[in-house]
């Protein structure tokens, strides 16, 4: 997938809990892969899942959304989260870009990171 994204971002609309206009670039995938955990098995699964974000969004469960932490991710309006279990629980963080921009994949994290860093999610359709 990354090679195909060199010349043209992947754009699609999906509804799973919420409706999202998604854009995926090679840079987005590089960001996901670069966020490594101490668990090599999780990293291998995360990197495989990053190759097919559309499938993850179709098969994952919408967990909710949260506002951006003040002072961080100034270009983002908020984050949404989806989970999927494939031998291990994974959570995909999608960020909604400001000013009507698309949703973009940001990270695939493990349960521990999610529970200790994300906080309480709001249910339903974001702002």
N, C-alpha and C positions, 0 to 999 in steps of 0.2 A: 504494500500500500504506500509506503513512504516514497518509493521511486516515482509512482504515479503523481504524487502530490508535489513533486519538484516544480512542475510547470503550471499546475492548476489546483487550487484548493477543492476539496470535496464539499459540496453543499447539498443539503437535503432537509426536509421537514419531517418531523416525527411527533406522534402523540403517544405518550405513555405516562399517564398521571398528569402531565401538562403538555402543551403543544410547543415545540421548539423549532426554530429555524437554526440549523447547525452548520458551522463551517469548521473544517479540519484542514490544517496545513501541516507540512513536514515539520515545521518548528514546534507545533503543538505536540506531535508525537515524540520529538526529541526531548521536550520538557517532561513528558510523562516517564519516559525511559530513564531519564537522568535522576529522577527522585527514587533512589534505592533505599530499601530497608535493610536491616541486619539479617533478614531471613531470605536465604538464597532461593528456596522453593517458591516463596511468595514473589520474589523478583522475576523468576522465570515465568510464572503464571501471568503476572502483571504485564510483562513485555509481550507475551503472546496475545493477551486481551487487547492491548493497545493497537494491534494490527487490524482490529475489526471493531471499532467504536460503534458503527451503526448497529451491528448485531448485539453488542452489549446493551445499547439503549433499548432495543426491541425486546430483549429477553430479561432485562433487569427490572427491579421493582423501584418505583419512585419513593424516596424516603421523605423528601421535603426540601426546604430551602432556608437560607440564612443570609442576613446582610453581610457585607464585607466588613472586616475588622477595620476600625478607623485607622488611617495612616498606611494601610496596606492595599495593594491592588487597586490603585486609583482609577485604572481604566475599566474596572469591573463594577457593575451595578449590584450583583448578588451572586451567590453560588447555589446550585441545586445538586442533589445527591441521589444516586441510584446504587442499589446493591445487587450483587449476583454471586452465587456460590458455585464454584467449580473445584471441588476438593478442598477449597479454602474460601472463606468469605472475603469478598473484595468490594470496595466502594469507589464508584466513579464520581469525581467532582467535576461538574460542568460550570463554567462561569458565563454569566450573561454580560456582554459588553455594554457599556454605557451608550447613550444616544441612539437607541434603537438598533444597536449592533446585534450580531448573531450570538448564539451560544457556542462556546468553544470548550473542548475537553482540557482539563487542567492537570488532574492527577488521578491515579488509581492507588488507593491507600488500603491498609489492612484495618481490621476491626479495632485493634488497640489504638492506632493513630486516630481513627475516627472518634472513638469514645473520649480520648484525652485532649483533642485539639479542636473539634468542630463545635461542640456545645449543643444547645437545644435547637432543633429545627422547627420551622413553622410548616404546617400542612397546607395543602391546597395550592392554588395558583399564586405565584409570586406577584409582587407589586405591579 
